[in-house]
Amino acid sequence: MADTPTEIIMYARERFCPDVARSRAHLTNLDIAWTEYDVEADDAAGAEVERLTGGRSVPTLVIGERILVEPSRTSLDDALIAAGYDLDE
């Protein structure tokens, strides 16, 4: 992994969502840390994800300059690699 990889922010919710669960599990399996904000419990987080995307779809991930809405594993991996994460470790 890069010395100082890009911070990852995930806008999600606690109530079950399969897309959120998939993104959390994938980042956990890769041993990558992220900061998470609950769009349902935190009005500021909800407003920020609306500003970024025009809606409240979860998960919304911010990785560097990339904003991913309900990303597939492939698009999440592409964004991680572009941000300096080594997924081969």
Biopython code that builds the backbone (N, CA, C, O; Angstrom):
import numpy as np
from Bio.PDB.StructureBuilder import StructureBuilder

atoms = [
    (1, "MET", "N", (0.848, -1.176, 0.000)),
    (1, "MET", "CA", (0.000, 0.000, 0.000)),
    (1, "MET", "C", (0.888, 1.232, 0.000)),
    (1, "MET", "O", (2.000, 1.196, 0.528)),
    (2, "ALA", "N", (0.421, 2.299, -0.574)),
    (2, "ALA", "CA", (1.169, 3.549, -0.622)),
    (2, "ALA", "C", (1.411, 4.064, 0.794)),
    (2, "ALA", "O", (0.679, 3.715, 1.720)),
    (3, "ASP", "N", (2.458, 4.908, 0.961)),
    (3, "ASP", "CA", (2.784, 5.442, 2.277)),
    (3, "ASP", "C", (1.648, 6.278, 2.851)),
    (3, "ASP", "O", (1.316, 6.145, 4.029)),
    (4, "THR", "N", (1.057, 7.124, 2.043)),
    (4, "THR", "CA", (-0.045, 7.968, 2.506)),
    (4, "THR", "C", (-1.196, 7.891, 1.510)),
    (4, "THR", "O", (-1.412, 8.811, 0.721)),
    (5, "PRO", "N", (-1.935, 6.775, 1.558)),
    (5, "PRO", "CA", (-3.041, 6.655, 0.599)),
    (5, "PRO", "C", (-4.136, 7.682, 0.871)),
    (5, "PRO", "O", (-4.248, 8.234, 1.966)),
    (6, "THR", "N", (-4.917, 7.911, -0.138)),
    (6, "THR", "CA", (-6.017, 8.854, -0.077)),
    (6, "THR", "C", (-7.058, 8.391, 0.938)),
    (6, "THR", "O", (-7.360, 7.201, 1.031)),
    (7, "GLU", "N", (-7.598, 9.334, 1.691)),
    (7, "GLU", "CA", (-8.660, 9.027, 2.642)),
    (7, "GLU", "C", (-9.912, 8.563, 1.904)),
    (7, "GLU", "O", (-10.214, 9.033, 0.807)),
    (8, "ILE", "N", (-10.623, 7.644, 2.517)),
    (8, "ILE", "CA", (-11.874, 7.138, 1.967)),
    (8, "ILE", "C", (-13.006, 7.564, 2.897)),
    (8, "ILE", "O", (-12.939, 7.358, 4.109)),
    (9, "ILE", "N", (-14.031, 8.152, 2.322)),
    (9, "ILE", "CA", (-15.229, 8.521, 3.074)),
    (9, "ILE", "C", (-16.397, 7.763, 2.464)),
    (9, "ILE", "O", (-16.595, 7.766, 1.249)),
    (10, "MET", "N", (-17.170, 7.111, 3.334)),
    (10, "MET", "CA", (-18.364, 6.398, 2.883)),
    (10, "MET", "C", (-19.592, 7.012, 3.549)),
    (10, "MET", "O", (-19.664, 7.132, 4.772)),
    (11, "TYR", "N", (-20.545, 7.393, 2.723)),
    (11, "TYR", "CA", (-21.849, 7.828, 3.213)),
    (11, "TYR", "C", (-22.757, 6.610, 3.104)),
    (11, "TYR", "O", (-22.936, 6.049, 2.024)),
    (12, "ALA", "N", (-23.325, 6.211, 4.235)),
    (12, "ALA", "CA", (-24.082, 4.966, 4.291)),
    (12, "ALA", "C", (-25.255, 5.133, 5.247)),
    (12, "ALA", "O", (-25.693, 6.249, 5.529)),
    (13, "ARG", "N", (-25.749, 4.017, 5.733)),
    (13, "ARG", "CA", (-26.791, 4.024, 6.762)),
    (13, "ARG", "C", (-26.648, 2.766, 7.588)),
    (13, "ARG", "O", (-26.071, 1.778, 7.132)),
    (14, "GLU", "N", (-27.167, 2.797, 8.795)),
    (14, "GLU", "CA", (-27.108, 1.620, 9.663)),
    (14, "GLU", "C", (-28.144, 0.581, 9.254)),
    (14, "GLU", "O", (-27.879, -0.619, 9.329)),
    (15, "ARG", "N", (-29.322, 1.032, 8.823)),
    (15, "ARG", "CA", (-30.354, 0.112, 8.373)),
    (15, "ARG", "C", (-29.783, -0.707, 7.220)),
    (15, "ARG", "O", (-29.085, -0.168, 6.361)),
    (16, "PHE", "N", (-30.077, -2.008, 7.195)),
    (16, "PHE", "CA", (-29.444, -2.894, 6.224)),
    (16, "PHE", "C", (-29.664, -2.435, 4.785)),
    (16, "PHE", "O", (-30.763, -2.061, 4.376)),
    (17, "CYS", "N", (-28.573, -2.484, 4.050)),
    (17, "CYS", "CA", (-28.568, -2.229, 2.608)),
    (17, "CYS", "C", (-27.521, -3.170, 2.016)),
    (17, "CYS", "O", (-26.364, -3.130, 2.434)),
    (18, "PRO", "N", (-27.891, -4.009, 1.063)),
    (18, "PRO", "CA", (-26.918, -4.959, 0.518)),
    (18, "PRO", "C", (-25.722, -4.289, -0.148)),
    (18, "PRO", "O", (-24.613, -4.820, -0.091)),
    (19, "ASP", "N", (-25.924, -3.133, -0.778)),
    (19, "ASP", "CA", (-24.813, -2.437, -1.426)),
    (19, "ASP", "C", (-23.833, -1.892, -0.388)),
    (19, "ASP", "O", (-22.619, -1.960, -0.581)),
    (20, "VAL", "N", (-24.357, -1.357, 0.705)),
    (20, "VAL", "CA", (-23.499, -0.872, 1.790)),
    (20, "VAL", "C", (-22.735, -2.048, 2.395)),
    (20, "VAL", "O", (-21.528, -1.959, 2.616)),
    (21, "ALA", "N", (-23.432, -3.141, 2.662)),
    (21, "ALA", "CA", (-22.789, -4.321, 3.248)),
    (21, "ALA", "C", (-21.665, -4.835, 2.348)),
    (21, "ALA", "O", (-20.603, -5.223, 2.835)),
    (22, "ARG", "N", (-21.898, -4.836, 1.046)),
    (22, "ARG", "CA", (-20.879, -5.315, 0.097)),
    (22, "ARG", "C", (-19.644, -4.420, 0.115)),
    (22, "ARG", "O", (-18.518, -4.918, 0.132)),
    (23, "SER", "N", (-19.845, -3.104, 0.111)),
    (23, "SER", "CA", (-18.702, -2.180, 0.127)),
    (23, "SER", "C", (-17.946, -2.264, 1.446)),
    (23, "SER", "O", (-16.715, -2.278, 1.450)),
    (24, "ARG", "N", (-18.665, -2.320, 2.570)),
    (24, "ARG", "CA", (-18.000, -2.465, 3.879)),
    (24, "ARG", "C", (-17.176, -3.746, 3.925)),
    (24, "ARG", "O", (-16.019, -3.733, 4.345)),
    (25, "ALA", "N", (-17.776, -4.851, 3.491)),
    (25, "ALA", "CA", (-17.078, -6.139, 3.535)),
    (25, "ALA", "C", (-15.843, -6.117, 2.649)),
    (25, "ALA", "O", (-14.796, -6.637, 3.036)),
    (26, "HIS", "N", (-15.948, -5.530, 1.475)),
    (26, "HIS", "CA", (-14.810, -5.504, 0.554)),
    (26, "HIS", "C", (-13.660, -4.681, 1.138)),
    (26, "HIS", "O", (-12.510, -5.118, 1.102)),
    (27, "LEU", "N", (-13.958, -3.500, 1.673)),
    (27, "LEU", "CA", (-12.901, -2.683, 2.288)),
    (27, "LEU", "C", (-12.297, -3.385, 3.498)),
    (27, "LEU", "O", (-11.085, -3.332, 3.707)),
    (28, "THR", "N", (-13.131, -4.039, 4.291)),
    (28, "THR", "CA", (-12.646, -4.778, 5.458)),
    (28, "THR", "C", (-11.731, -5.922, 5.027)),
    (28, "THR", "O", (-10.662, -6.117, 5.605)),
    (29, "ASN", "N", (-12.154, -6.679, 4.011)),
    (29, "ASN", "CA", (-11.330, -7.791, 3.516)),
    (29, "ASN", "C", (-9.991, -7.317, 2.973)),
    (29, "ASN", "O", (-8.997, -8.039, 3.051)),
    (30, "LEU", "N", (-9.959, -6.115, 2.428)),
    (30, "LEU", "CA", (-8.709, -5.544, 1.911)),
    (30, "LEU", "C", (-7.895, -4.878, 3.015)),
    (30, "LEU", "O", (-6.785, -4.410, 2.763)),
    (31, "ASP", "N", (-8.429, -4.830, 4.233)),
    (31, "ASP", "CA", (-7.784, -4.192, 5.380)),
    (31, "ASP", "C", (-7.531, -2.707, 5.114)),
    (31, "ASP", "O", (-6.460, -2.179, 5.416)),
    (32, "ILE", "N", (-8.539, -2.051, 4.542)),
    (32, "ILE", "CA", (-8.471, -0.628, 4.233)),
    (32, "ILE", "C", (-9.421, 0.114, 5.162)),
    (32, "ILE", "O", (-10.595, -0.239, 5.278)),
    (33, "ALA", "N", (-8.909, 1.134, 5.815)),
    (33, "ALA", "CA", (-9.721, 1.936, 6.731)),
    (33, "ALA", "C", (-10.505, 2.995, 5.971)),
    (33, "ALA", "O", (-10.076, 3.464, 4.917)),
    (34, "TRP", "N", (-11.648, 3.365, 6.513)),
    (34, "TRP", "CA", (-12.454, 4.424, 5.928)),
    (34, "TRP", "C", (-13.200, 5.140, 7.045)),
    (34, "TRP", "O", (-13.345, 4.624, 8.154)),
    (35, "THR", "N", (-13.662, 6.325, 6.728)),
    (35, "THR", "CA", (-14.509, 7.095, 7.635)),
    (35, "THR", "C", (-15.922, 6.986, 7.108)),
    (35, "THR", "O", (-16.162, 7.157, 5.913)),
    (36, "GLU", "N", (-16.868, 6.699, 8.009)),
    (36, "GLU", "CA", (-18.240, 6.494, 7.568)),
    (36, "GLU", "C", (-19.186, 7.463, 8.255)),
    (36, "GLU", "O", (-19.072, 7.726, 9.452)),
    (37, "TYR", "N", (-20.125, 7.989, 7.472)),
    (37, "TYR", "CA", (-21.160, 8.886, 7.974)),
    (37, "TYR", "C", (-22.521, 8.304, 7.621)),
    (37, "TYR", "O", (-22.741, 7.845, 6.500)),
    (38, "ASP", "N", (-23.429, 8.328, 8.587)),
    (38, "ASP", "CA", (-24.772, 7.795, 8.423)),
    (38, "ASP", "C", (-25.694, 8.904, 7.924)),
    (38, "ASP", "O", (-25.966, 9.861, 8.648)),
    (39, "VAL", "N", (-26.172, 8.775, 6.691)),
    (39, "VAL", "CA", (-26.991, 9.830, 6.089)),
    (39, "VAL", "C", (-28.367, 9.942, 6.726)),
    (39, "VAL", "O", (-29.034, 10.966, 6.578)),
    (40, "GLU", "N", (-28.805, 8.899, 7.435)),
    (40, "GLU", "CA", (-30.110, 8.944, 8.088)),
    (40, "GLU", "C", (-30.026, 9.537, 9.494)),
    (40, "GLU", "O", (-30.992, 10.133, 9.970)),
    (41, "ALA", "N", (-28.891, 9.381, 10.158)),
    (41, "ALA", "CA", (-28.741, 9.872, 11.533)),
    (41, "ALA", "C", (-28.044, 11.221, 11.613)),
    (41, "ALA", "O", (-28.149, 11.912, 12.627)),
    (42, "ASP", "N", (-27.338, 11.604, 10.563)),
    (42, "ASP", "CA", (-26.529, 12.823, 10.563)),
    (42, "ASP", "C", (-27.013, 13.732, 9.426)),
    (42, "ASP", "O", (-26.738, 13.481, 8.253)),
    (43, "ASP", "N", (-27.737, 14.787, 9.800)),
    (43, "ASP", "CA", (-28.295, 15.689, 8.785)),
    (43, "ASP", "C", (-27.217, 16.310, 7.899)),
    (43, "ASP", "O", (-27.427, 16.487, 6.699)),
    (44, "ALA", "N", (-26.074, 16.639, 8.480)),
    (44, "ALA", "CA", (-24.991, 17.235, 7.691)),
    (44, "ALA", "C", (-24.458, 16.240, 6.664)),
    (44, "ALA", "O", (-24.147, 16.615, 5.533)),
    (45, "ALA", "N", (-24.352, 14.969, 7.059)),
    (45, "ALA", "CA", (-23.888, 13.934, 6.125)),
    (45, "ALA", "C", (-24.901, 13.754, 5.001)),
    (45, "ALA", "O", (-24.525, 13.614, 3.837)),
    (46, "GLY", "N", (-26.173, 13.758, 5.347)),
    (46, "GLY", "CA", (-27.204, 13.645, 4.326)),
    (46, "GLY", "C", (-27.158, 14.806, 3.341)),
    (46, "GLY", "O", (-27.286, 14.619, 2.131)),
    (47, "ALA", "N", (-26.974, 15.999, 3.878)),
    (47, "ALA", "CA", (-26.884, 17.180, 3.018)),
    (47, "ALA", "C", (-25.649, 17.120, 2.125)),
    (47, "ALA", "O", (-25.702, 17.516, 0.960)),
    (48, "GLU", "N", (-24.535, 16.625, 2.669)),
    (48, "GLU", "CA", (-23.301, 16.549, 1.878)),
    (48, "GLU", "C", (-23.437, 15.545, 0.741)),
    (48, "GLU", "O", (-23.022, 15.832, -0.382)),
    (49, "VAL", "N", (-24.004, 14.387, 1.005)),
    (49, "VAL", "CA", (-24.154, 13.404, -0.073)),
    (49, "VAL", "C", (-25.147, 13.918, -1.123)),
    (49, "VAL", "O", (-24.988, 13.630, -2.309)),
    (50, "GLU", "N", (-26.154, 14.665, -0.708)),
    (50, "GLU", "CA", (-27.058, 15.284, -1.683)),
    (50, "GLU", "C", (-26.321, 16.316, -2.526)),
    (50, "GLU", "O", (-26.549, 16.404, -3.733)),
    (51, "ARG", "N", (-25.441, 17.097, -1.906)),
    (51, "ARG", "CA", (-24.657, 18.090, -2.632)),
    (51, "ARG", "C", (-23.750, 17.399, -3.659)),
    (51, "ARG", "O", (-23.601, 17.870, -4.786)),
    (52, "LEU", "N", (-23.155, 16.288, -3.253)),
    (52, "LEU", "CA", (-22.223, 15.583, -4.128)),
    (52, "LEU", "C", (-22.914, 14.859, -5.282)),
    (52, "LEU", "O", (-22.378, 14.784, -6.388)),
    (53, "THR", "N", (-24.110, 14.328, -5.014)),
    (53, "THR", "CA", (-24.725, 13.424, -5.990)),
    (53, "THR", "C", (-26.117, 13.831, -6.455)),
    (53, "THR", "O", (-26.614, 13.302, -7.449)),
    (54, "GLY", "N", (-26.742, 14.752, -5.758)),
    (54, "GLY", "CA", (-28.107, 15.113, -6.107)),
    (54, "GLY", "C", (-29.150, 14.224, -5.466)),
    (54, "GLY", "O", (-30.343, 14.412, -5.702)),
    (55, "GLY", "N", (-28.731, 13.253, -4.657)),
    (55, "GLY", "CA", (-29.658, 12.342, -3.979)),
    (55, "GLY", "C", (-29.033, 11.778, -2.727)),
    (55, "GLY", "O", (-27.997, 12.256, -2.266)),
    (56, "ARG", "N", (-29.662, 10.766, -2.183)),
    (56, "ARG", "CA", (-29.147, 10.123, -0.965)),
    (56, "ARG", "C", (-28.894, 8.640, -1.176)),
    (56, "ARG", "O", (-29.113, 7.844, -0.263)),
    (57, "SER", "N", (-28.447, 8.259, -2.339)),
    (57, "SER", "CA", (-28.144, 6.855, -2.600)),
    (57, "SER", "C", (-26.962, 6.416, -1.750)),
    (57, "SER", "O", (-25.977, 7.141, -1.603)),
    (58, "VAL", "N", (-27.078, 5.215, -1.194)),
    (58, "VAL", "CA", (-25.995, 4.658, -0.399)),
    (58, "VAL", "C", (-25.618, 3.289, -0.940)),
    (58, "VAL", "O", (-26.470, 2.556, -1.442)),
    (59, "PRO", "N", (-24.345, 2.947, -0.837)),
    (59, "PRO", "CA", (-23.282, 3.801, -0.345)),
    (59, "PRO", "C", (-22.827, 4.792, -1.409)),
    (59, "PRO", "O", (-22.861, 4.513, -2.608)),
    (60, "THR", "N", (-22.409, 5.932, -0.943)),
    (60, "THR", "CA", (-21.677, 6.892, -1.766)),
    (60, "THR", "C", (-20.295, 6.977, -1.155)),
    (60, "THR", "O", (-20.150, 7.282, 0.029)),
    (61, "LEU", "N", (-19.280, 6.709, -1.959)),
    (61, "LEU", "CA", (-17.904, 6.757, -1.480)),
    (61, "LEU", "C", (-17.158, 7.890, -2.164)),
    (61, "LEU", "O", (-17.312, 8.125, -3.362)),
    (62, "VAL", "N", (-16.351, 8.580, -1.385)),
    (62, "VAL", "CA", (-15.471, 9.620, -1.908)),
    (62, "VAL", "C", (-14.054, 9.116, -1.701)),
    (62, "VAL", "O", (-13.603, 8.917, -0.573)),
    (63, "ILE", "N", (-13.364, 8.914, -2.812)),
    (63, "ILE", "CA", (-11.983, 8.426, -2.791)),
    (63, "ILE", "C", (-11.182, 9.376, -3.668)),
    (63, "ILE", "O", (-11.242, 9.308, -4.896)),
    (64, "GLY", "N", (-10.439, 10.256, -3.028)),
    (64, "GLY", "CA", (-9.733, 11.280, -3.788)),
    (64, "GLY", "C", (-10.734, 12.167, -4.502)),
    (64, "GLY", "O", (-11.648, 12.709, -3.880)),
    (65, "GLU", "N", (-10.565, 12.315, -5.795)),
    (65, "GLU", "CA", (-11.462, 13.140, -6.609)),
    (65, "GLU", "C", (-12.671, 12.356, -7.114)),
    (65, "GLU", "O", (-13.569, 12.924, -7.734)),
    (66, "ARG", "N", (-12.690, 11.064, -6.849)),
    (66, "ARG", "CA", (-13.770, 10.220, -7.376)),
    (66, "ARG", "C", (-14.931, 10.132, -6.403)),
    (66, "ARG", "O", (-14.744, 10.005, -5.193)),
    (67, "ILE", "N", (-16.122, 10.202, -6.950)),
    (67, "ILE", "CA", (-17.349, 10.006, -6.184)),
    (67, "ILE", "C", (-18.035, 8.790, -6.791)),
    (67, "ILE", "O", (-18.402, 8.792, -7.966)),
    (68, "LEU", "N", (-18.202, 7.761, -5.985)),
    (68, "LEU", "CA", (-18.792, 6.509, -6.444)),
    (68, "LEU", "C", (-20.145, 6.318, -5.768)),
    (68, "LEU", "O", (-20.244, 6.390, -4.543)),
    (69, "VAL", "N", (-21.174, 6.078, -6.550)),
    (69, "VAL", "CA", (-22.513, 5.848, -6.017)),
    (69, "VAL", "C", (-22.882, 4.391, -6.290)),
    (69, "VAL", "O", (-22.930, 3.947, -7.437)),
    (70, "GLU", "N", (-23.142, 3.659, -5.202)),
    (70, "GLU", "CA", (-23.466, 2.233, -5.296)),
    (70, "GLU", "C", (-22.476, 1.518, -6.224)),
    (70, "GLU", "O", (-22.886, 0.885, -7.197)),
    (71, "PRO", "N", (-21.183, 1.618, -5.928)),
    (71, "PRO", "CA", (-20.185, 1.093, -6.861)),
    (71, "PRO", "C", (-20.159, -0.428, -6.931)),
    (71, "PRO", "O", (-20.428, -1.121, -5.949)),
    (72, "SER", "N", (-19.830, -0.924, -8.107)),
    (72, "SER", "CA", (-19.538, -2.353, -8.258)),
    (72, "SER", "C", (-18.165, -2.599, -7.637)),
    (72, "SER", "O", (-17.418, -1.657, -7.373)),
    (73, "ARG", "N", (-17.849, -3.838, -7.412)),
    (73, "ARG", "CA", (-16.528, -4.173, -6.861)),
    (73, "ARG", "C", (-15.427, -3.698, -7.813)),
    (73, "ARG", "O", (-14.399, -3.190, -7.366)),
    (74, "THR", "N", (-15.636, -3.858, -9.104)),
    (74, "THR", "CA", (-14.634, -3.445, -10.084)),
    (74, "THR", "C", (-14.401, -1.942, -10.044)),
    (74, "THR", "O", (-13.252, -1.501, -10.048)),
    (75, "SER", "N", (-15.468, -1.144, -10.005)),
    (75, "SER", "CA", (-15.273, 0.312, -9.979)),
    (75, "SER", "C", (-14.671, 0.762, -8.658)),
    (75, "SER", "O", (-13.900, 1.721, -8.626)),
    (76, "LEU", "N", (-15.014, 0.078, -7.557)),
    (76, "LEU", "CA", (-14.397, 0.394, -6.267)),
    (76, "LEU", "C", (-12.907, 0.072, -6.308)),
    (76, "LEU", "O", (-12.086, 0.875, -5.864)),
    (77, "ASP", "N", (-12.555, -1.095, -6.836)),
    (77, "ASP", "CA", (-11.136, -1.459, -6.961)),
    (77, "ASP", "C", (-10.382, -0.473, -7.846)),
    (77, "ASP", "O", (-9.262, -0.083, -7.516)),
    (78, "ASP", "N", (-10.971, -0.071, -8.951)),
    (78, "ASP", "CA", (-10.322, 0.898, -9.844)),
    (78, "ASP", "C", (-10.034, 2.209, -9.117)),
    (78, "ASP", "O", (-8.952, 2.778, -9.261)),
    (79, "ALA", "N", (-11.001, 2.687, -8.338)),
    (79, "ALA", "CA", (-10.816, 3.935, -7.590)),
    (79, "ALA", "C", (-9.751, 3.771, -6.505)),
    (79, "ALA", "O", (-8.960, 4.685, -6.273)),
    (80, "LEU", "N", (-9.727, 2.626, -5.848)),
    (80, "LEU", "CA", (-8.718, 2.379, -4.823)),
    (80, "LEU", "C", (-7.315, 2.361, -5.414)),
    (80, "LEU", "O", (-6.392, 2.957, -4.860)),
    (81, "ILE", "N", (-7.162, 1.685, -6.525)),
    (81, "ILE", "CA", (-5.849, 1.616, -7.201)),
    (81, "ILE", "C", (-5.422, 3.018, -7.633)),
    (81, "ILE", "O", (-4.266, 3.394, -7.440)),
    (82, "ALA", "N", (-6.336, 3.796, -8.214)),
    (82, "ALA", "CA", (-6.013, 5.148, -8.650)),
    (82, "ALA", "C", (-5.628, 6.035, -7.470)),
    (82, "ALA", "O", (-4.875, 6.995, -7.634)),
    (83, "ALA", "N", (-6.140, 5.719, -6.284)),
    (83, "ALA", "CA", (-5.841, 6.503, -5.082)),
    (83, "ALA", "C", (-4.563, 6.048, -4.388)),
    (83, "ALA", "O", (-4.175, 6.623, -3.371)),
    (84, "GLY", "N", (-3.907, 5.026, -4.924)),
    (84, "GLY", "CA", (-2.627, 4.605, -4.365)),
    (84, "GLY", "C", (-2.665, 3.365, -3.516)),
    (84, "GLY", "O", (-1.660, 3.026, -2.891)),
    (85, "TYR", "N", (-3.780, 2.674, -3.467)),
    (85, "TYR", "CA", (-3.860, 1.429, -2.700)),
    (85, "TYR", "C", (-3.357, 0.266, -3.551)),
    (85, "TYR", "O", (-3.661, 0.178, -4.740)),
    (86, "ASP", "N", (-2.592, -0.616, -2.934)),
    (86, "ASP", "CA", (-2.090, -1.818, -3.599)),
    (86, "ASP", "C", (-2.992, -2.959, -3.177)),
    (86, "ASP", "O", (-2.946, -3.389, -2.024)),
    (87, "LEU", "N", (-3.799, -3.449, -4.076)),
    (87, "LEU", "CA", (-4.769, -4.490, -3.749)),
    (87, "LEU", "C", (-4.191, -5.892, -3.843)),
    (87, "LEU", "O", (-4.883, -6.862, -3.536)),
    (88, "ASP", "N", (-2.930, -6.020, -4.262)),
    (88, "ASP", "CA", (-2.310, -7.320, -4.423)),
    (88, "ASP", "C", (-1.667, -7.838, -3.148)),
    (88, "ASP", "O", (-1.203, -8.978, -3.116)),
    (89, "GLU", "N", (-1.629, -7.031, -2.103)),
    (89, "GLU", "CA", (-0.967, -7.479, -0.868)),
    (89, "GLU", "C", (-1.804, -8.485, -0.144)),
    (89, "GLU", "O", (-1.407, -8.972, 0.914)),
]
sb = StructureBuilder()
sb.init_structure("model")
sb.init_model(0)
sb.init_chain("A")
sb.init_seg("    ")
for serial, (resi, resn, name, xyz) in enumerate(atoms, 1):
    if name == "N":
        sb.init_residue(resn, " ", resi, " ")
    sb.init_atom(name, np.array(xyz, "f"), 0.0, 1.0, " ", f" {name:<3s}", serial, name[0])
structure = sb.get_structure()
